[in-house]
Amino acid sequence: MGVPPFAKGGTGGIQQGLPELELSRNPPQPPLSPHGGFCKGGRLVSPGDYVRPPGRARPRPGAVKAWWRRDAQFPRTVPMGVPPFAKGGTGGIQQGLPKLELSRNPPQPPLSPHGGFCKGGRPVSPHPSVISMDKQLNEAWAILNRSELIVGATEIELALDRLAGRIADALADRFPVALCIMGGAVVFAGKLLPRLGFPLEFDYLHATRYRDGTRGGEIEWSVLPRKSLAGRCVLLMDDILDEGHTLAAARVKLLQLGAAEVHIAVLADKDIGRDKPVAADFVGLSLPDRYVLGMGMDAYGLWRNLPGIYALKEQGC
């Protein structure tokens, strides 16, 4: 078993008394790795390493970079040592194509967590996006500081229990399709649905007229229910019945889609002092005519996640 693996003829010549083996001057190359480079001892060569032919000394440390700039007589393979900014990738080395050319524009230093470049492990200067985010955070806290709590979390939970009981009495045997109006009713629906102990199906629609502001605008239909509503009883859930234009338009749209009847459930009904185009069938709370936020209701797109209901203070308060 002392015959090198690259001897021509294998071991049969020694065992059978045949002429002496002749060693090949061109031993076969080591097997290719799955990544296209050579293996060394059954493992991938380390980054920057290479497979050298017999008789050639290992290059001194630091000489690897020079190989990319001149033609080499040994197999030109640098499996994982090609710098990321070398033009042409590794294909030129593996396939004997023209040598790689180092880019004169190496990659930029890493970004700091604040979006700017690092220098000596510290951020150089704040990125403009960081300044904008800080401004938005300050505005969000300013809105909350200008608000006051009008309905606490405990009162809301009790109102939800009463509301779920009334809905169950009316719709428990109707197998309704519960529809949530995104995204204001998502908190309300998430708290109401677990309280409804009867079979139902769930879907949602997206119709809004607020555009992240405090004044109404045109109604936009972004998403309509995917389930068939033909002949079905629908429970339409929304966070608040304000002026009623959104809910009225949604009710008309659902009837056009084939719903047999539409029952509206809202967490809160705002007392605006005038008639509305639609009335809710199930109401949890009654609120004064103020701009409110929390429990899915927002001010400028903020604070839907508050567990209570807050109202913006009047100017001058």
GUKEKE-689393 format. One line per field, with one value per residue (C-alpha): residue number from 1; residue in three letters; chain; x, z, y. Coordinates in nm, 2 decimals. Example, Ala and Ser with C-alpha at 12.3 -4.5 7.8 and 13.67 -1.06 7.14 Angstrom:
residues 2
num 1_2
residuo ALA_SER
cadena A_A
xx 1.23_1.37
zz 0.78_0.71
yy -0.45_-0.11
END
This chain:
residues 317
num 1_2_3_4_5_6_7_8_9_10_11_12_13_14_15_16_17_18_19_20_21_22_23_24_25_26_27_28_29_30_31_32_33_34_35_36_37_38_39_40_41_42_43_44_45_46_47_48_49_50_51_52_53_54_55_56_57_58_59_60_61_62_63_64_65_66_67_68_69_70_71_72_73_74_75_76_77_78_79_80_81_82_83_84_85_86_87_88_89_90_91_92_93_94_95_96_97_98_99_100_101_102_103_104_105_106_107_108_109_110_111_112_113_114_115_116_117_118_119_120_121_122_123_124_125_126_127_128_129_130_131_132_133_134_135_136_137_138_139_140_141_142_143_144_145_146_147_148_149_150_151_152_153_154_155_156_157_158_159_160_161_162_163_164_165_166_167_168_169_170_171_172_173_174_175_176_177_178_179_180_181_182_183_184_185_186_187_188_189_190_191_192_193_194_195_196_197_198_199_200_201_202_203_204_205_206_207_208_209_210_211_212_213_214_215_216_217_218_219_220_221_222_223_224_225_226_227_228_229_230_231_232_233_234_235_236_237_238_239_240_241_242_243_244_245_246_247_248_249_250_251_252_253_254_255_256_257_258_259_260_261_262_263_264_265_266_267_268_269_270_271_272_273_274_275_276_277_278_279_280_281_282_283_284_285_286_287_288_289_290_291_292_293_294_295_296_297_298_299_300_301_302_303_304_305_306_307_308_309_310_311_312_313_314_315_316_317
residuo MET_GLY_VAL_PRO_PRO_PHE_ALA_LYS_GLY_GLY_THR_GLY_GLY_ILE_GLN_GLN_GLY_LEU_PRO_GLU_LEU_GLU_LEU_SER_ARG_ASN_PRO_PRO_GLN_PRO_PRO_LEU_SER_PRO_HIS_GLY_GLY_PHE_CYS_LYS_GLY_GLY_ARG_LEU_VAL_SER_PRO_GLY_ASP_TYR_VAL_ARG_PRO_PRO_GLY_ARG_ALA_ARG_PRO_ARG_PRO_GLY_ALA_VAL_LYS_ALA_TRP_TRP_ARG_ARG_ASP_ALA_GLN_PHE_PRO_ARG_THR_VAL_PRO_MET_GLY_VAL_PRO_PRO_PHE_ALA_LYS_GLY_GLY_THR_GLY_GLY_ILE_GLN_GLN_GLY_LEU_PRO_LYS_LEU_GLU_LEU_SER_ARG_ASN_PRO_PRO_GLN_PRO_PRO_LEU_SER_PRO_HIS_GLY_GLY_PHE_CYS_LYS_GLY_GLY_ARG_PRO_VAL_SER_PRO_HIS_PRO_SER_VAL_ILE_SER_MET_ASP_LYS_GLN_LEU_ASN_GLU_ALA_TRP_ALA_ILE_LEU_ASN_ARG_SER_GLU_LEU_ILE_VAL_GLY_ALA_THR_GLU_ILE_GLU_LEU_ALA_LEU_ASP_ARG_LEU_ALA_GLY_ARG_ILE_ALA_ASP_ALA_LEU_ALA_ASP_ARG_PHE_PRO_VAL_ALA_LEU_CYS_ILE_MET_GLY_GLY_ALA_VAL_VAL_PHE_ALA_GLY_LYS_LEU_LEU_PRO_ARG_LEU_GLY_PHE_PRO_LEU_GLU_PHE_ASP_TYR_LEU_HIS_ALA_THR_ARG_TYR_ARG_ASP_GLY_THR_ARG_GLY_GLY_GLU_ILE_GLU_TRP_SER_VAL_LEU_PRO_ARG_LYS_SER_LEU_ALA_GLY_ARG_CYS_VAL_LEU_LEU_MET_ASP_ASP_ILE_LEU_ASP_GLU_GLY_HIS_THR_LEU_ALA_ALA_ALA_ARG_VAL_LYS_LEU_LEU_GLN_LEU_GLY_ALA_ALA_GLU_VAL_HIS_ILE_ALA_VAL_LEU_ALA_ASP_LYS_ASP_ILE_GLY_ARG_ASP_LYS_PRO_VAL_ALA_ALA_ASP_PHE_VAL_GLY_LEU_SER_LEU_PRO_ASP_ARG_TYR_VAL_LEU_GLY_MET_GLY_MET_ASP_ALA_TYR_GLY_LEU_TRP_ARG_ASN_LEU_PRO_GLY_ILE_TYR_ALA_LEU_LYS_GLU_GLN_GLY_CYS
cadena A_A_A_A_A_A_A_A_A_A_A_A_A_A_A_A_A_A_A_A_A_A_A_A_A_A_A_A_A_A_A_A_A_A_A_A_A_A_A_A_A_A_A_A_A_A_A_A_A_A_A_A_A_A_A_A_A_A_A_A_A_A_A_A_A_A_A_A_A_A_A_A_A_A_A_A_A_A_A_A_A_A_A_A_A_A_A_A_A_A_A_A_A_A_A_A_A_A_A_A_A_A_A_A_A_A_A_A_A_A_A_A_A_A_A_A_A_A_A_A_A_A_A_A_A_A_A_A_A_A_A_A_A_A_A_A_A_A_A_A_A_A_A_A_A_A_A_A_A_A_A_A_A_A_A_A_A_A_A_A_A_A_A_A_A_A_A_A_A_A_A_A_A_A_A_A_A_A_A_A_A_A_A_A_A_A_A_A_A_A_A_A_A_A_A_A_A_A_A_A_A_A_A_A_A_A_A_A_A_A_A_A_A_A_A_A_A_A_A_A_A_A_A_A_A_A_A_A_A_A_A_A_A_A_A_A_A_A_A_A_A_A_A_A_A_A_A_A_A_A_A_A_A_A_A_A_A_A_A_A_A_A_A_A_A_A_A_A_A_A_A_A_A_A_A_A_A_A_A_A_A_A_A_A_A_A_A_A_A_A_A_A_A_A_A_A_A_A_A_A_A_A_A_A_A_A_A_A_A_A_A_A_A_A_A_A_A
xx 0.00_0.30_0.23_0.11_-0.24_-0.12_0.10_0.01_-0.13_-0.25_-0.11_-0.17_0.17_0.36_0.14_0.17_0.55_0.49_0.74_0.81_0.56_0.63_0.53_0.33_0.47_0.12_-0.07_-0.45_-0.60_-0.78_-1.16_-1.36_-1.56_-1.93_-1.84_-1.62_-1.29_-1.04_-1.05_-0.75_-0.75_-1.12_-1.20_-1.24_-0.92_-0.93_-1.00_-0.69_-0.54_-0.47_-0.37_0.00_0.17_0.45_0.78_0.66_0.71_0.42_0.42_0.51_0.23_0.10_0.18_-0.17_-0.29_-0.01_-0.15_-0.45_-0.23_-0.01_-0.05_0.05_0.18_0.00_-0.37_-0.53_-0.80_-0.88_-1.21_-1.31_-1.03_-1.15_-1.22_-1.59_-1.48_-1.28_-1.43_-1.55_-1.62_-1.44_-1.54_-1.23_-1.00_-1.19_-1.22_-0.88_-1.03_-0.85_-0.71_-0.92_-0.87_-0.89_-1.14_-1.00_-1.32_-1.33_-1.66_-1.75_-1.71_-2.01_-2.31_-2.37_-2.69_-2.80_-2.76_-2.43_-2.08_-1.87_-1.53_-1.33_-1.63_-1.85_-2.11_-1.98_-2.30_-2.68_-2.85_-3.13_-3.38_-3.28_-3.36_-3.70_-3.78_-3.70_-3.93_-4.21_-4.16_-4.17_-4.49_-4.65_-4.58_-4.70_-5.04_-5.08_-4.98_-5.25_-5.51_-5.71_-5.85_-6.23_-6.30_-6.07_-5.97_-6.20_-6.50_-6.43_-6.40_-6.74_-6.90_-6.76_-6.91_-7.25_-7.22_-7.12_-7.42_-7.66_-7.50_-7.52_-7.89_-7.96_-7.73_-7.63_-7.84_-7.77_-7.42_-7.31_-7.01_-6.82_-6.66_-6.39_-6.34_-5.96_-5.77_-5.97_-6.18_-5.89_-5.86_-6.23_-6.28_-5.99_-6.15_-6.51_-6.48_-6.35_-6.66_-6.89_-6.95_-7.13_-7.02_-6.93_-6.70_-6.46_-6.34_-6.25_-6.28_-6.09_-6.28_-6.15_-6.22_-5.98_-5.64_-5.45_-5.59_-5.87_-6.11_-6.30_-6.22_-6.34_-6.42_-6.16_-6.23_-5.89_-6.01_-6.35_-6.45_-6.32_-6.60_-6.93_-7.20_-7.49_-7.79_-7.57_-7.62_-7.33_-7.20_-7.02_-6.77_-6.62_-6.45_-6.67_-6.98_-6.89_-7.06_-7.16_-7.06_-6.81_-7.05_-7.34_-7.13_-7.00_-7.36_-7.47_-7.17_-7.23_-7.59_-7.48_-7.25_-7.55_-7.58_-7.93_-7.89_-7.62_-7.60_-7.36_-7.17_-6.95_-6.74_-6.85_-7.12_-7.02_-7.30_-7.26_-7.59_-7.74_-7.88_-7.66_-7.71_-7.69_-7.76_-7.57_-7.75_-7.51_-7.33_-7.08_-7.02_-7.15_-6.88_-6.90_-6.84_-6.46_-6.18_-6.09_-5.80_-5.72_-5.87_-5.82_-5.91_-5.62_-5.50_-5.29_-5.23_-5.10_-5.20_-5.44_-5.28_-5.39_-5.59_-5.83_-6.01_-5.86_-5.98_-5.78_-5.80_-5.96_-5.72_-5.63_-5.68
zz 0.00_-0.04_-0.40_-0.43_-0.55_-0.87_-0.99_-1.33_-1.34_-0.98_-0.76_-1.00_-1.16_-0.83_-0.74_-1.08_-1.14_-1.42_-1.51_-1.25_-1.21_-1.36_-1.15_-1.33_-1.35_-1.37_-1.08_-1.09_-0.92_-0.59_-0.61_-0.66_-0.36_-0.39_-0.42_-0.73_-0.54_-0.46_-0.15_0.07_0.29_0.24_0.35_0.18_0.17_0.38_0.23_0.04_0.03_-0.30_-0.43_-0.52_-0.74_-0.61_-0.56_-0.53_-0.19_-0.01_-0.07_0.22_0.41_0.25_-0.10_-0.18_-0.31_-0.57_-0.73_-0.86_-1.05_-1.25_-1.43_-1.22_-1.33_-1.05_-1.07_-1.04_-0.78_-0.49_-0.37_-0.10_-0.09_-0.37_-0.21_-0.25_-0.45_-0.71_-1.06_-1.24_-0.94_-0.92_-1.26_-1.43_-1.19_-1.20_-1.58_-1.67_-1.80_-1.78_-1.43_-1.19_-1.17_-0.82_-0.80_-0.70_-0.51_-0.21_-0.02_0.22_0.60_0.78_0.87_1.23_1.40_1.35_0.98_0.95_0.88_1.17_1.25_1.51_1.63_1.68_1.45_1.26_1.24_1.27_0.95_0.83_0.88_1.25_1.29_1.12_1.34_1.65_1.54_1.48_1.83_1.99_1.80_1.90_2.27_2.23_2.11_2.40_2.64_2.49_2.56_2.86_2.95_2.93_2.93_3.12_3.03_3.30_3.18_2.82_2.92_3.10_2.80_2.57_2.79_2.77_2.39_2.33_2.52_2.31_1.99_2.10_2.18_1.83_1.60_1.78_1.54_1.22_1.14_1.05_0.86_1.09_0.90_1.05_0.90_0.88_1.04_1.31_1.42_1.45_1.83_1.89_1.68_1.85_2.19_2.08_1.88_2.17_2.36_2.09_2.18_1.87_1.51_1.27_0.98_0.97_0.69_0.66_0.43_0.41_0.36_0.50_0.46_0.72_0.54_0.88_0.96_1.17_0.89_0.66_0.29_0.00_0.08_-0.06_-0.11_-0.07_0.01_-0.02_0.15_-0.02_0.11_-0.07_0.10_-0.11_0.12_0.44_0.76_0.82_1.14_1.05_1.32_1.35_1.63_1.63_1.47_1.41_1.13_0.98_0.62_0.62_0.78_0.56_0.24_0.37_0.45_0.09_-0.06_0.14_0.03_-0.33_-0.28_-0.19_0.18_0.31_0.61_0.77_1.15_1.27_1.59_1.72_2.03_2.06_1.92_1.92_2.01_1.74_1.79_1.45_1.24_1.09_0.76_0.95_1.30_1.48_1.60_1.88_2.07_2.35_2.47_2.41_2.37_2.36_2.04_2.08_1.88_2.04_2.02_2.16_2.13_1.75_1.71_1.60_1.59_1.28_1.24_1.60_1.93_1.81_2.06_2.38_2.62_2.71_2.52_2.52_2.39_2.26_2.49_2.36_2.25_2.54_2.80
yy 0.00_0.23_0.31_0.67_0.71_0.88_0.59_0.47_0.12_0.09_-0.19_-0.47_-0.44_-0.51_-0.80_-0.97_-0.91_-0.67_-0.40_-0.14_0.14_0.48_0.77_1.03_1.38_1.52_1.38_1.42_1.72_1.68_1.65_1.96_2.09_2.16_2.53_2.49_2.50_2.23_2.01_1.95_1.64_1.60_1.95_2.29_2.49_2.80_3.15_3.27_2.92_2.73_2.39_2.40_2.14_1.91_2.07_2.43_2.59_2.75_3.12_3.35_3.51_3.83_3.71_3.59_3.93_3.93_3.61_3.80_4.04_3.80_3.47_3.18_2.84_2.65_2.59_2.93_2.86_3.08_2.91_3.16_3.41_3.65_3.99_4.10_4.40_4.21_4.26_3.95_3.73_3.39_3.25_3.39_3.20_2.87_2.86_3.00_3.32_3.65_3.74_3.94_4.31_4.47_4.75_5.09_5.15_4.91_4.88_5.15_5.11_4.95_5.15_5.24_5.15_5.51_5.50_5.68_5.55_5.42_5.57_5.39_5.20_5.51_5.68_5.98_6.18_6.11_6.01_6.23_5.95_5.93_6.30_6.25_5.95_6.15_6.42_6.18_6.03_6.37_6.46_6.13_6.19_6.55_6.42_6.19_6.47_6.69_6.41_6.30_5.96_5.95_5.57_5.34_4.98_4.82_5.00_4.90_4.53_4.54_4.71_4.44_4.17_4.33_4.39_4.02_3.90_4.11_3.99_3.63_3.66_3.80_3.60_3.28_3.06_3.26_3.14_3.50_3.63_3.86_4.14_4.37_4.71_4.76_4.90_5.09_4.79_4.54_4.60_4.59_4.28_4.11_4.16_4.10_3.77_3.56_3.66_3.53_3.16_3.05_2.94_3.22_3.29_3.58_3.81_4.18_4.48_4.81_5.13_5.45_5.82_5.97_5.94_5.95_6.30_6.44_6.55_6.32_6.27_6.05_5.69_5.44_5.07_4.89_4.54_4.37_4.04_3.73_3.51_3.48_3.69_3.57_3.51_3.54_3.73_3.98_4.12_4.44_4.55_4.90_5.09_5.40_5.54_5.90_6.08_5.74_5.79_5.50_5.25_5.36_5.31_4.97_4.86_4.95_4.77_4.45_4.44_4.49_4.18_3.97_3.99_3.91_4.14_4.35_4.41_4.68_4.65_4.94_4.98_5.35_5.57_5.94_6.19_6.45_6.62_6.56_6.28_6.01_5.82_5.49_5.35_5.08_4.77_4.69_4.97_4.93_5.29_5.64_5.91_6.29_6.49_6.51_6.37_6.04_5.79_5.45_5.10_5.11_5.48_5.70_6.06_6.13_5.75_5.72_5.56_5.29_5.07_5.25_5.02_5.31_5.58_5.93_6.26_6.55_6.85_7.16_7.43_7.65_7.38
END
